[in-house]
Amino acid sequence: MEYIVSFDKISSVFSKVKPGDKIILNDGTINNLSININTKGALLNRITIKPKNPGKVILTGKVSINLTGSYTTLANIVLKDGGNENAITIKGNGNRLTGCDISLDNTNGPIIMVYPKNNRIDHCYIHDFTKEDRWIQKDPGSKSEDYILIDHNIIKNRKKGSKGNGYETIQLRNEDNKIKSKSIIYQNMFEKCDGELEMISLKSSDNIVANNTIVSSKATITLRSGFNNYISNNKFLQNNTDGSGGLRITGENHTIKSNLFKEINGGDTNNCAICVINKTSTTTYQQVKNLKVLNNVFLNNNCDIGLGISKGKLPPTDINFSDNIFYKTSKNNVFSSQGSECKNLVFNNNKYYVSNIGASPKDFGSIESPSKFIQSSIDENKYGVTELFGTQWNVEPETLDLNIEIQDYYNQLKINVSNTDPIGPIEPVIEIIIPEVVNKNVVYKLNPNLTSEQIKKILESGNSI
């Protein structure tokens, strides 16, 4: 069943809507809309709320949208020229925000607040935000798994905050950081996200950050506190941007695998390609233990590795560096001179095509001439975003549904990223699920063996912003 209404009259049909129904929104601009959407669909029979014409429903002013039902999709609307703290709140179970163009800027406070469980933000274009606080924040008070999925979005133009802290682009935080959030940040494009040092801030455990591309951003992915986080197959393409960074790490049992770090230019402390931090007196900076850094590629960064950065008293311990490649055409160091001694470091089968190693730890290996490095051996297209991303207004939002619970999606993805056996220094290990548009329908095909040229053609054929 389809119901056709304007967005400001949508509550008039809520009592009639059943699983599988659609609410079609008339074109128009609405100012200061406040609405609670409590419709209840089912996993395979979602309720979909979408414009008749994608992008033609525009919300301005003090917007307040609350998704509080279940298995409801809100798709393809534009939110701009205004703002409100928690302008979009996603609660309930299995709700989805997709295909939206969001540039609300007249607010202090998170633009999107997302709660557990199995809720999703995907294929949105989130951009041009200058005010204080986060763009996307997970409810910090949850007491069990969140299973939140943030995927296939374009997130760009986050200007530097004026106060130095509180300007994260995405924050996944639990008040008790031992709680396993089990959330996913996957296949997103981040560009010029300069709000503060922490672009993605993980203050929770058992999250997956995979296949994202970070471009020209004066910020880092920071494992601020928590345990067992997986950072895999991301591409840092920082274009020598001053103040750009890679990863900052605290906490235990993290895996950093098959990422590409290129042209990071943030100095030799917090903004090394990988910065491993000493435990400080603050409880949120935990001692680094049992860290695995495997199969990563470092290309022409200012400084690649900072070990024992900061003035904390407890240095990192039990770190395994295996099967990584380092290459520099400059005379910059691999290891920062600003670090301190770490305990129980293991280096195995790393390749250093560099002129200067820097403050090298014991038994790091040996260096080779940069001239021996074969640059074509690194296929950069296999890292970062490999699927259609951004608003896909040329296809129906239903075609991009997962049709499985996010917790099942998480378990599938974790199997791919958690294998810590090194398999060689240059091949990412996550199987690529490519969506292809066929007669305006999106078909997902599991294909771990696509060539870089095939991936490039698929991305070029997409209709991304």
NUMI-196131 format. One record per residue (C-alpha): residue in one letter; z, x, y; residue number from 1. Coordinates in nm, 4 decimals. Example, Ala and Ser with C-alpha at 12.3 -4.5 7.8 and 13.67 -1.06 7.14 Angstrom:
REM residues 2
{pt A; {0.7800; 1.2300; -0.4500}; 1}
{pt S; {0.7140; 1.3670; -0.1060}; 2}
***
This chain:
REM residues 465
{pt M; {0.0000; 0.0000; 0.0000}; 1}
{pt E; {-0.0795; 0.1190; 0.3521}; 2}
{pt Y; {0.1039; 0.0143; 0.6682}; 3}
{pt I; {-0.0537; 0.0843; 1.0085}; 4}
{pt V; {0.1869; 0.1184; 1.3027}; 5}
{pt S; {0.2542; 0.3307; 1.6092}; 6}
{pt F; {0.5194; 0.5979; 1.5596}; 7}
{pt D; {0.7713; 0.4306; 1.7910}; 8}
{pt K; {0.7504; 0.1090; 1.5828}; 9}
{pt I; {0.7661; 0.2786; 1.2450}; 10}
{pt S; {1.1140; 0.1536; 1.1524}; 11}
{pt S; {0.9746; -0.2004; 1.1325}; 12}
{pt V; {0.8089; -0.1197; 0.7979}; 13}
{pt F; {1.0846; 0.0862; 0.6327}; 14}
{pt S; {1.2260; -0.2114; 0.4414}; 15}
{pt K; {0.8836; -0.2826; 0.2903}; 16}
{pt V; {0.7792; 0.0694; 0.1885}; 17}
{pt K; {0.7873; 0.1642; -0.1799}; 18}
{pt P; {0.7205; 0.4917; -0.3653}; 19}
{pt G; {0.3541; 0.5884; -0.3367}; 20}
{pt D; {0.2946; 0.3945; -0.0129}; 21}
{pt K; {0.1464; 0.5386; 0.3061}; 22}
{pt I; {0.2387; 0.4764; 0.6681}; 23}
{pt I; {-0.0619; 0.5402; 0.8923}; 24}
{pt L; {0.0201; 0.6182; 1.2561}; 25}
{pt N; {-0.1976; 0.4979; 1.5421}; 26}
{pt D; {-0.3214; 0.7593; 1.7893}; 27}
{pt G; {-0.1130; 0.8059; 2.0997}; 28}
{pt T; {0.1343; 1.0144; 2.3007}; 29}
{pt I; {0.4994; 0.9113; 2.2830}; 30}
{pt N; {0.7725; 1.0549; 2.5047}; 31}
{pt N; {1.1399; 1.0981; 2.4050}; 32}
{pt L; {1.1042; 0.9527; 2.0550}; 33}
{pt S; {1.4225; 0.9344; 1.8471}; 34}
{pt I; {1.3802; 0.8134; 1.4899}; 35}
{pt N; {1.5636; 0.8288; 1.1566}; 36}
{pt I; {1.3231; 0.8204; 0.8608}; 37}
{pt N; {1.5184; 0.7138; 0.5523}; 38}
{pt T; {1.2378; 0.6067; 0.3198}; 39}
{pt K; {1.2765; 0.6862; -0.0492}; 40}
{pt G; {0.9837; 0.7915; -0.2615}; 41}
{pt A; {0.9638; 0.9689; -0.5970}; 42}
{pt L; {0.8519; 1.3162; -0.7039}; 43}
{pt L; {0.5076; 1.2010; -0.8225}; 44}
{pt N; {0.4921; 0.8997; -0.5902}; 45}
{pt R; {0.5805; 1.0338; -0.2487}; 46}
{pt I; {0.5836; 0.8248; 0.0674}; 47}
{pt T; {0.3431; 0.9794; 0.3186}; 48}
{pt I; {0.3613; 0.9300; 0.6947}; 49}
{pt K; {0.0549; 1.0626; 0.8728}; 50}
{pt P; {-0.1768; 0.9923; 1.1679}; 51}
{pt K; {-0.4998; 0.8069; 1.1231}; 52}
{pt N; {-0.6534; 1.1090; 1.2980}; 53}
{pt P; {-0.4721; 1.4391; 1.2397}; 54}
{pt G; {-0.3404; 1.5896; 1.5619}; 55}
{pt K; {-0.3853; 1.2704; 1.7622}; 56}
{pt V; {-0.0214; 1.1599; 1.7412}; 57}
{pt I; {0.1585; 1.3651; 2.0055}; 58}
{pt L; {0.5332; 1.3674; 2.0661}; 59}
{pt T; {0.6693; 1.5049; 2.3931}; 60}
{pt G; {1.0003; 1.5235; 2.5754}; 61}
{pt K; {1.3375; 1.5019; 2.3995}; 62}
{pt V; {1.2067; 1.4521; 2.0471}; 63}
{pt S; {1.4554; 1.3776; 1.7670}; 64}
{pt I; {1.3178; 1.3233; 1.4165}; 65}
{pt N; {1.5534; 1.2985; 1.1202}; 66}
{pt L; {1.4171; 1.2944; 0.7653}; 67}
{pt T; {1.7115; 1.1640; 0.5642}; 68}
{pt G; {1.5578; 0.9795; 0.2682}; 69}
{pt S; {1.3869; 1.1378; -0.0306}; 70}
{pt Y; {1.0385; 1.2484; -0.1343}; 71}
{pt T; {0.8917; 1.1587; 0.2034}; 72}
{pt T; {0.6155; 1.3610; 0.3716}; 73}
{pt L; {0.5681; 1.3713; 0.7490}; 74}
{pt A; {0.2295; 1.5233; 0.8239}; 75}
{pt N; {-0.0180; 1.6351; 1.0887}; 76}
{pt I; {0.1590; 1.5444; 1.4142}; 77}
{pt V; {0.1852; 1.7482; 1.7359}; 78}
{pt L; {0.5155; 1.8176; 1.9102}; 79}
{pt K; {0.4942; 1.9831; 2.2538}; 80}
{pt D; {0.5990; 1.9774; 2.6203}; 81}
{pt G; {0.9673; 1.9217; 2.5647}; 82}
{pt G; {1.2376; 1.9863; 2.3127}; 83}
{pt N; {1.5802; 1.9006; 2.1861}; 84}
{pt E; {1.8415; 2.0816; 1.9807}; 85}
{pt N; {1.7588; 2.0146; 1.6155}; 86}
{pt A; {1.4447; 1.8330; 1.7276}; 87}
{pt I; {1.3506; 1.8045; 1.3608}; 88}
{pt T; {1.6234; 1.7687; 1.0987}; 89}
{pt I; {1.5306; 1.7643; 0.7315}; 90}
{pt K; {1.8005; 1.6317; 0.4999}; 91}
{pt G; {1.7947; 1.4300; 0.1794}; 92}
{pt N; {1.6080; 1.5511; -0.1277}; 93}
{pt G; {1.2458; 1.6483; -0.1715}; 94}
{pt N; {1.1355; 1.5831; 0.1872}; 95}
{pt R; {0.8422; 1.7650; 0.3398}; 96}
{pt L; {0.7193; 1.8561; 0.6898}; 97}
{pt T; {0.3559; 1.9640; 0.6731}; 98}
{pt G; {0.0531; 2.0284; 0.8923}; 99}
{pt C; {0.2415; 1.9932; 1.2202}; 100}
{pt D; {0.1642; 2.1783; 1.5453}; 101}
{pt I; {0.5039; 2.2550; 1.7027}; 102}
{pt S; {0.5480; 2.4224; 2.0420}; 103}
{pt L; {0.8612; 2.2555; 2.1796}; 104}
{pt D; {1.0169; 2.4937; 2.4286}; 105}
{pt N; {1.2489; 2.3014; 2.6611}; 106}
{pt T; {1.5603; 2.3433; 2.4542}; 107}
{pt N; {1.8395; 2.5716; 2.3469}; 108}
{pt G; {1.9243; 2.5328; 1.9807}; 109}
{pt P; {1.7318; 2.5389; 1.6522}; 110}
{pt I; {1.4018; 2.3529; 1.6657}; 111}
{pt I; {1.4064; 2.2767; 1.2917}; 112}
{pt M; {1.7313; 2.2423; 1.0961}; 113}
{pt V; {1.6819; 2.2109; 0.7222}; 114}
{pt Y; {1.9416; 2.1079; 0.4648}; 115}
{pt P; {1.9389; 2.1141; 0.0842}; 116}
{pt K; {1.7864; 2.0215; -0.1512}; 117}
{pt N; {1.4232; 2.0763; -0.2517}; 118}
{pt N; {1.2996; 2.0326; 0.1072}; 119}
{pt R; {0.9821; 2.1986; 0.2297}; 120}
{pt I; {0.8165; 2.3162; 0.5551}; 121}
{pt D; {0.4526; 2.4100; 0.4953}; 122}
{pt H; {0.1121; 2.4570; 0.6541}; 123}
{pt C; {0.2522; 2.4164; 1.0058}; 124}
{pt Y; {0.1623; 2.6009; 1.3256}; 125}
{pt I; {0.4887; 2.6923; 1.5003}; 126}
{pt H; {0.4366; 2.8850; 1.8212}; 127}
{pt D; {0.5239; 2.9830; 2.1780}; 128}
{pt F; {0.9020; 2.9599; 2.2013}; 129}
{pt T; {1.1116; 3.1457; 2.4606}; 130}
{pt K; {1.4534; 2.9798; 2.4650}; 131}
{pt E; {1.7794; 3.0764; 2.2952}; 132}
{pt D; {1.8532; 3.0147; 1.9263}; 133}
{pt R; {1.6499; 2.9983; 1.6071}; 134}
{pt W; {1.3181; 2.8387; 1.5337}; 135}
{pt I; {1.4071; 2.7434; 1.1769}; 136}
{pt Q; {1.7648; 2.7463; 1.0490}; 137}
{pt K; {1.9094; 2.6517; 0.7131}; 138}
{pt D; {2.2335; 2.4559; 0.7097}; 139}
{pt P; {2.5005; 2.7285; 0.6828}; 140}
{pt G; {2.7600; 2.4974; 0.5297}; 141}
{pt S; {2.5929; 2.4240; 0.1961}; 142}
{pt K; {2.8070; 2.4891; -0.1123}; 143}
{pt S; {2.5393; 2.5112; -0.3832}; 144}
{pt E; {2.1724; 2.6005; -0.4290}; 145}
{pt D; {1.9467; 2.4920; -0.1421}; 146}
{pt Y; {1.5990; 2.5360; -0.2937}; 147}
{pt I; {1.4311; 2.5299; 0.0475}; 148}
{pt L; {1.0650; 2.6299; 0.0630}; 149}
{pt I; {0.9035; 2.7613; 0.3833}; 150}
{pt D; {0.5421; 2.8383; 0.3008}; 151}
{pt H; {0.1876; 2.8786; 0.4301}; 152}
{pt N; {0.2830; 2.8491; 0.7985}; 153}
{pt I; {0.1564; 3.0332; 1.1065}; 154}
{pt I; {0.4540; 3.1411; 1.3186}; 155}
{pt K; {0.3701; 3.3324; 1.6356}; 156}
{pt N; {0.4558; 3.4207; 1.9941}; 157}
{pt R; {0.8367; 3.4316; 1.9904}; 158}
{pt K; {0.9284; 3.6113; 2.3126}; 159}
{pt K; {1.2224; 3.8506; 2.3291}; 160}
{pt G; {1.5528; 3.6769; 2.4007}; 161}
{pt S; {1.7545; 3.7601; 2.7100}; 162}
{pt K; {2.0936; 3.8017; 2.5383}; 163}
{pt G; {1.9989; 4.0293; 2.2481}; 164}
{pt N; {2.1309; 3.8138; 1.9632}; 165}
{pt G; {2.0702; 3.4634; 1.8309}; 166}
{pt Y; {1.6907; 3.4592; 1.8548}; 167}
{pt E; {1.5933; 3.4782; 1.4877}; 168}
{pt T; {1.2637; 3.3212; 1.3876}; 169}
{pt I; {1.4077; 3.2076; 1.0511}; 170}
{pt Q; {1.7705; 3.2262; 0.9432}; 171}
{pt L; {1.8911; 3.1495; 0.5896}; 172}
{pt R; {2.2686; 3.1686; 0.6170}; 173}
{pt N; {2.5600; 3.0534; 0.4068}; 174}
{pt E; {2.9132; 3.0702; 0.5421}; 175}
{pt D; {2.9967; 3.2052; 0.1972}; 176}
{pt N; {2.7159; 3.4567; 0.1427}; 177}
{pt K; {2.7880; 3.4754; -0.2311}; 178}
{pt I; {2.6443; 3.1250; -0.2715}; 179}
{pt K; {2.3003; 3.1401; -0.4296}; 180}
{pt S; {2.0726; 2.9694; -0.1784}; 181}
{pt K; {1.7661; 3.0269; -0.3985}; 182}
{pt S; {1.5296; 2.9551; -0.1106}; 183}
{pt I; {1.1733; 3.0817; -0.0672}; 184}
{pt I; {0.9800; 3.2194; 0.2317}; 185}
{pt Y; {0.6272; 3.2544; 0.0965}; 186}
{pt Q; {0.2688; 3.3047; 0.2193}; 187}
{pt N; {0.3468; 3.2797; 0.5930}; 188}
{pt M; {0.1742; 3.4578; 0.8814}; 189}
{pt F; {0.4145; 3.5962; 1.1447}; 190}
{pt E; {0.2615; 3.7363; 1.4626}; 191}
{pt K; {0.4323; 3.8695; 1.7769}; 192}
{pt C; {0.7746; 3.7419; 1.6734}; 193}
{pt D; {0.9859; 3.9499; 1.9115}; 194}
{pt G; {1.2959; 3.7336; 1.9624}; 195}
{pt E; {1.5471; 3.9944; 1.8437}; 196}
{pt L; {1.5947; 4.2690; 1.5863}; 197}
{pt E; {1.6194; 4.0153; 1.3005}; 198}
{pt M; {1.3014; 3.8105; 1.2647}; 199}
{pt I; {1.3925; 3.6753; 0.9204}; 200}
{pt S; {1.7679; 3.6937; 0.8698}; 201}
{pt L; {1.9036; 3.6511; 0.5180}; 202}
{pt K; {2.2767; 3.5841; 0.5086}; 203}
{pt S; {2.2758; 3.4270; 0.1648}; 204}
{pt S; {2.1885; 3.5230; -0.1929}; 205}
{pt D; {1.9091; 3.4968; -0.4518}; 206}
{pt N; {1.6303; 3.4265; -0.2031}; 207}
{pt I; {1.2643; 3.5221; -0.2429}; 208}
{pt V; {1.0596; 3.6541; 0.0509}; 209}
{pt A; {0.7101; 3.7163; -0.0805}; 210}
{pt N; {0.3455; 3.7419; 0.0248}; 211}
{pt N; {0.4100; 3.7140; 0.3977}; 212}
{pt T; {0.2106; 3.9030; 0.6603}; 213}
{pt I; {0.3942; 4.0377; 0.9654}; 214}
{pt V; {0.1714; 4.1446; 1.2545}; 215}
{pt S; {0.2651; 4.3281; 1.5767}; 216}
{pt S; {0.6257; 4.2028; 1.5755}; 217}
{pt K; {0.9150; 4.3854; 1.7425}; 218}
{pt A; {1.1555; 4.2749; 1.4718}; 219}
{pt T; {1.2474; 4.3124; 1.1049}; 220}
{pt I; {1.3205; 4.1231; 0.7872}; 221}
{pt T; {1.6943; 4.1801; 0.7631}; 222}
{pt L; {1.9055; 4.1408; 0.4514}; 223}
{pt R; {2.2103; 4.0991; 0.6681}; 224}
{pt S; {2.4522; 3.9911; 0.3956}; 225}
{pt G; {2.4216; 3.8510; 0.0480}; 226}
{pt F; {2.3121; 3.9605; -0.2962}; 227}
{pt N; {2.0140; 3.9632; -0.5327}; 228}
{pt N; {1.7395; 3.8997; -0.2784}; 229}
{pt Y; {1.3772; 3.9759; -0.3744}; 230}
{pt I; {1.1370; 4.1125; -0.1127}; 231}
{pt S; {0.7940; 4.1473; -0.2669}; 232}
{pt N; {0.4242; 4.1734; -0.1822}; 233}
{pt N; {0.4716; 4.1423; 0.1932}; 234}
{pt K; {0.2402; 4.3171; 0.4376}; 235}
{pt F; {0.3770; 4.4715; 0.7565}; 236}
{pt L; {0.0731; 4.5321; 0.9739}; 237}
{pt Q; {0.2458; 4.6433; 1.2927}; 238}
{pt N; {-0.0436; 4.8181; 1.4720}; 239}
{pt N; {0.1857; 5.0852; 1.6220}; 240}
{pt T; {0.3592; 4.8218; 1.8352}; 241}
{pt D; {0.6548; 4.9771; 2.0183}; 242}
{pt G; {0.9814; 4.8546; 1.8672}; 243}
{pt S; {0.8188; 4.7136; 1.5548}; 244}
{pt G; {1.0099; 4.7310; 1.2276}; 245}
{pt G; {1.0102; 4.6631; 0.8564}; 246}
{pt L; {1.3225; 4.5957; 0.6486}; 247}
{pt R; {1.6929; 4.6397; 0.7266}; 248}
{pt I; {1.9171; 4.6219; 0.4221}; 249}
{pt T; {2.2822; 4.5594; 0.3472}; 250}
{pt G; {2.4398; 4.4025; 0.0369}; 251}
{pt E; {2.4015; 4.4442; -0.3357}; 252}
{pt N; {2.1398; 4.4187; -0.6096}; 253}
{pt H; {1.8333; 4.3687; -0.3894}; 254}
{pt T; {1.4790; 4.4434; -0.5106}; 255}
{pt I; {1.2136; 4.5699; -0.2662}; 256}
{pt K; {0.8889; 4.5820; -0.4570}; 257}
{pt S; {0.5142; 4.6128; -0.3971}; 258}
{pt N; {0.5198; 4.5779; -0.0185}; 259}
{pt L; {0.2820; 4.7437; 0.2277}; 260}
{pt F; {0.4319; 4.9019; 0.5407}; 261}
{pt K; {0.1674; 5.0116; 0.7908}; 262}
{pt E; {0.1839; 5.1576; 1.1430}; 263}
{pt I; {0.5459; 5.0672; 1.2115}; 264}
{pt N; {0.6526; 5.2273; 1.5381}; 265}
{pt G; {1.0187; 5.1484; 1.5934}; 266}
{pt G; {1.1794; 5.4920; 1.5884}; 267}
{pt D; {1.4029; 5.6483; 1.3248}; 268}
{pt T; {1.7095; 5.4212; 1.3169}; 269}
{pt N; {1.7144; 5.0409; 1.2814}; 270}
{pt N; {1.3374; 5.0056; 1.2904}; 271}
{pt C; {1.2278; 5.2455; 1.0177}; 272}
{pt A; {0.9947; 5.0908; 0.7644}; 273}
{pt I; {1.3034; 5.0593; 0.5418}; 274}
{pt C; {1.6469; 5.1042; 0.6966}; 275}
{pt V; {1.9415; 5.1184; 0.4537}; 276}
{pt I; {2.2621; 5.0609; 0.6498}; 277}
{pt N; {2.6145; 5.1926; 0.6054}; 278}
{pt K; {2.8903; 4.9338; 0.5687}; 279}
{pt T; {3.0593; 4.8814; 0.9039}; 280}
{pt S; {3.3964; 4.7311; 0.9861}; 281}
{pt T; {3.2333; 4.3903; 1.0246}; 282}
{pt T; {3.2421; 4.1801; 0.7109}; 283}
{pt T; {2.8795; 4.0725; 0.7537}; 284}
{pt Y; {2.7505; 4.4274; 0.6992}; 285}
{pt Q; {2.8260; 4.4934; 0.3330}; 286}
{pt Q; {2.7937; 4.8155; 0.1428}; 287}
{pt V; {2.4527; 4.8675; -0.0139}; 288}
{pt K; {2.4744; 4.8984; -0.3911}; 289}
{pt N; {2.2207; 4.8908; -0.6741}; 290}
{pt L; {1.9115; 4.8785; -0.4524}; 291}
{pt K; {1.5666; 4.9071; -0.6122}; 292}
{pt V; {1.2745; 5.0254; -0.3975}; 293}
{pt L; {0.9691; 5.0172; -0.6235}; 294}
{pt N; {0.5899; 5.0368; -0.5984}; 295}
{pt N; {0.5716; 5.0194; -0.2181}; 296}
{pt V; {0.3068; 5.1776; 0.0053}; 297}
{pt F; {0.3896; 5.3415; 0.3402}; 298}
{pt L; {0.0935; 5.4191; 0.5682}; 299}
{pt N; {0.1232; 5.6045; 0.8981}; 300}
{pt N; {0.4634; 5.4783; 1.0059}; 301}
{pt N; {0.6704; 5.6534; 1.2709}; 302}
{pt C; {0.9541; 5.6882; 1.0182}; 303}
{pt D; {0.9541; 5.5477; 0.6666}; 304}
{pt I; {1.3083; 5.5622; 0.5287}; 305}
{pt G; {1.6445; 5.5618; 0.7073}; 306}
{pt L; {1.9322; 5.6206; 0.4652}; 307}
{pt G; {2.2889; 5.5590; 0.5744}; 308}
{pt I; {2.1998; 5.4385; 0.9235}; 309}
{pt S; {2.4869; 5.3321; 1.1598}; 310}
{pt K; {2.8396; 5.4628; 1.2011}; 311}
{pt G; {2.9928; 5.2741; 0.9091}; 312}
{pt K; {3.2265; 5.4531; 0.6716}; 313}
{pt L; {3.0908; 5.3297; 0.3366}; 314}
{pt P; {2.7473; 5.4805; 0.2630}; 315}
{pt P; {2.4857; 5.3191; 0.0382}; 316}
{pt T; {2.5146; 5.4012; -0.3300}; 317}
{pt D; {2.3040; 5.3687; -0.6469}; 318}
{pt I; {1.9533; 5.3470; -0.5038}; 319}
{pt N; {1.6388; 5.3809; -0.7149}; 320}
{pt F; {1.3199; 5.4928; -0.5369}; 321}
{pt S; {1.0332; 5.4860; -0.7870}; 322}
{pt D; {0.6536; 5.4800; -0.7763}; 323}
{pt N; {0.6191; 5.4618; -0.3980}; 324}
{pt I; {0.3356; 5.6161; -0.1950}; 325}
{pt F; {0.3834; 5.7772; 0.1470}; 326}
{pt Y; {0.0906; 5.8843; 0.3656}; 327}
{pt K; {0.0826; 6.0153; 0.7231}; 328}
{pt T; {-0.1869; 6.1695; 0.9354}; 329}
{pt S; {0.0759; 6.2599; 1.1972}; 330}
{pt K; {0.3626; 6.5079; 1.1685}; 331}
{pt N; {0.6283; 6.2357; 1.1758}; 332}
{pt N; {0.9021; 6.2447; 0.9144}; 333}
{pt V; {0.9353; 6.0352; 0.5996}; 334}
{pt F; {1.3167; 6.0429; 0.6034}; 335}
{pt S; {1.5105; 5.9831; 0.9248}; 336}
{pt S; {1.7276; 6.2597; 1.0656}; 337}
{pt Q; {1.9683; 5.9947; 1.1974}; 338}
{pt G; {2.1039; 5.8961; 0.8567}; 339}
{pt S; {2.4012; 6.0111; 0.6532}; 340}
{pt E; {2.4549; 6.1144; 0.2937}; 341}
{pt C; {2.4200; 5.8460; 0.0265}; 342}
{pt K; {2.5518; 5.8470; -0.3278}; 343}
{pt N; {2.3659; 5.8300; -0.6591}; 344}
{pt L; {2.0085; 5.8380; -0.5331}; 345}
{pt V; {1.7326; 5.8440; -0.7955}; 346}
{pt F; {1.3758; 5.9450; -0.7073}; 347}
{pt N; {1.1046; 5.9033; -0.9677}; 348}
{pt N; {0.7272; 5.9454; -0.9470}; 349}
{pt N; {0.6964; 5.9031; -0.5687}; 350}
{pt K; {0.3924; 6.0513; -0.3954}; 351}
{pt Y; {0.4251; 6.2099; -0.0516}; 352}
{pt Y; {0.0943; 6.2847; 0.1221}; 353}
{pt V; {0.2590; 6.4106; 0.4399}; 354}
{pt S; {0.3102; 6.7199; 0.6529}; 355}
{pt N; {0.6825; 6.6745; 0.7194}; 356}
{pt I; {0.9409; 6.5180; 0.4891}; 357}
{pt G; {1.2301; 6.5116; 0.7386}; 358}
{pt A; {1.5971; 6.5030; 0.6361}; 359}
{pt S; {1.5118; 6.4865; 0.2698}; 360}
{pt P; {1.7731; 6.3910; 0.0099}; 361}
{pt K; {1.8257; 6.6122; -0.2916}; 362}
{pt D; {1.5616; 6.5891; -0.5661}; 363}
{pt F; {1.3303; 6.3632; -0.3638}; 364}
{pt G; {1.0254; 6.5290; -0.5232}; 365}
{pt S; {0.7552; 6.7382; -0.3572}; 366}
{pt I; {0.4933; 6.6847; -0.0890}; 367}
{pt E; {0.1158; 6.7143; -0.1076}; 368}
{pt S; {-0.1454; 6.7610; 0.1609}; 369}
{pt P; {-0.2507; 6.4376; 0.3362}; 370}
{pt S; {-0.6097; 6.5412; 0.2657}; 371}
{pt K; {-0.5525; 6.4696; -0.1037}; 372}
{pt F; {-0.4760; 6.1038; -0.0389}; 373}
{pt I; {-0.7608; 5.8678; -0.1276}; 374}
{pt Q; {-0.7233; 5.5858; 0.1246}; 375}
{pt S; {-0.9620; 5.3560; -0.0593}; 376}
{pt S; {-0.7166; 5.3525; -0.3518}; 377}
{pt I; {-0.4991; 5.1099; -0.1528}; 378}
{pt D; {-0.6431; 4.7590; -0.1436}; 379}
{pt E; {-0.4608; 4.6120; 0.1563}; 380}
{pt N; {-0.6015; 4.2645; 0.0903}; 381}
{pt K; {-0.3770; 4.2307; -0.2141}; 382}
{pt Y; {-0.0671; 4.2314; 0.0023}; 383}
{pt G; {0.0695; 3.9639; 0.2330}; 384}
{pt V; {-0.0910; 3.6223; 0.2711}; 385}
{pt T; {-0.3553; 3.5522; 0.0062}; 386}
{pt E; {-0.3791; 3.1719; 0.0298}; 387}
{pt L; {-0.4838; 2.9117; 0.2866}; 388}
{pt F; {-0.2272; 2.8905; 0.5658}; 389}
{pt G; {-0.1762; 2.7024; 0.8914}; 390}
{pt T; {-0.2669; 2.3407; 0.9593}; 391}
{pt Q; {-0.5231; 2.2122; 0.7106}; 392}
{pt W; {-0.6325; 1.8964; 0.8929}; 393}
{pt N; {-0.9617; 1.8823; 0.7035}; 394}
{pt V; {-0.7828; 1.7827; 0.3809}; 395}
{pt E; {-0.5334; 1.5101; 0.2997}; 396}
{pt P; {-0.1716; 1.6351; 0.2983}; 397}
{pt E; {-0.1189; 1.4811; -0.0457}; 398}
{pt T; {-0.3569; 1.7368; -0.1943}; 399}
{pt L; {-0.1167; 2.0155; -0.0985}; 400}
{pt D; {0.1859; 1.8602; -0.2696}; 401}
{pt L; {0.3544; 2.0817; -0.5288}; 402}
{pt N; {0.4137; 1.7976; -0.7754}; 403}
{pt I; {0.7086; 1.9898; -0.9148}; 404}
{pt E; {1.0607; 2.0320; -0.7838}; 405}
{pt I; {1.1084; 2.3366; -0.5608}; 406}
{pt Q; {1.3784; 2.4592; -0.7965}; 407}
{pt D; {1.1146; 2.4760; -1.0738}; 408}
{pt Y; {0.8724; 2.6478; -0.8360}; 409}
{pt Y; {1.1465; 2.8986; -0.7529}; 410}
{pt N; {1.2066; 2.9769; -1.1191}; 411}
{pt Q; {0.8352; 3.0378; -1.1784}; 412}
{pt L; {0.8047; 3.2663; -0.8781}; 413}
{pt K; {1.1210; 3.4573; -0.9628}; 414}
{pt I; {0.9833; 3.5503; -1.3043}; 415}
{pt N; {0.6925; 3.7207; -1.1291}; 416}
{pt V; {0.8928; 3.9121; -0.8688}; 417}
{pt S; {1.2031; 4.0088; -1.0675}; 418}
{pt N; {1.0379; 4.2381; -1.3218}; 419}
{pt T; {1.1693; 4.5767; -1.2114}; 420}
{pt D; {0.9748; 4.7942; -1.4541}; 421}
{pt P; {0.7432; 5.0094; -1.2412}; 422}
{pt I; {0.3814; 4.9485; -1.3349}; 423}
{pt G; {0.2135; 5.1885; -1.0957}; 424}
{pt P; {0.2285; 5.2551; -0.7256}; 425}
{pt I; {-0.0461; 5.0400; -0.5767}; 426}
{pt E; {-0.0788; 4.7055; -0.7548}; 427}
{pt P; {0.1289; 4.4065; -0.6406}; 428}
{pt V; {0.2626; 4.2047; -0.9309}; 429}
{pt I; {0.2888; 3.8441; -0.8141}; 430}
{pt E; {0.0176; 3.6292; -0.9676}; 431}
{pt I; {-0.1928; 3.4722; -0.6937}; 432}
{pt I; {-0.2294; 3.0950; -0.6856}; 433}
{pt I; {-0.5337; 3.0324; -0.4702}; 434}
{pt P; {-0.5996; 2.6845; -0.3280}; 435}
{pt E; {-0.9705; 2.6113; -0.3043}; 436}
{pt V; {-1.1095; 2.3185; -0.1036}; 437}
{pt V; {-1.3518; 2.1204; -0.3187}; 438}
{pt N; {-1.4940; 1.8030; -0.1617}; 439}
{pt K; {-1.1944; 1.7889; 0.0739}; 440}
{pt N; {-0.9541; 1.8215; -0.2160}; 441}
{pt V; {-0.7414; 2.1291; -0.2680}; 442}
{pt V; {-0.7417; 2.2650; -0.6207}; 443}
{pt Y; {-0.4827; 2.5283; -0.7123}; 444}
{pt K; {-0.6100; 2.7872; -0.9575}; 445}
{pt L; {-0.3913; 3.0498; -1.1176}; 446}
{pt N; {-0.5922; 3.3682; -1.0937}; 447}
{pt P; {-0.4081; 3.7002; -1.1016}; 448}
{pt N; {-0.7292; 3.9015; -1.1148}; 449}
{pt L; {-0.9133; 3.8041; -0.7977}; 450}
{pt T; {-1.0830; 4.0933; -0.6246}; 451}
{pt S; {-1.0114; 4.1657; -0.2597}; 452}
{pt E; {-1.3627; 4.0499; -0.1748}; 453}
{pt Q; {-1.3055; 3.7123; -0.3443}; 454}
{pt I; {-0.9770; 3.6678; -0.1594}; 455}
{pt K; {-1.1457; 3.7568; 0.1701}; 456}
{pt K; {-1.4213; 3.4985; 0.1148}; 457}
{pt I; {-1.1685; 3.2264; 0.0318}; 458}
{pt L; {-0.9629; 3.3017; 0.3434}; 459}
{pt E; {-1.2748; 3.3087; 0.5616}; 460}
{pt S; {-1.3829; 2.9695; 0.4269}; 461}
{pt G; {-1.0455; 2.8104; 0.5124}; 462}
{pt N; {-0.9891; 2.6008; 0.8232}; 463}
{pt S; {-0.6768; 2.7730; 0.9511}; 464}
{pt I; {-0.5720; 2.7979; 1.3149}; 465}
***
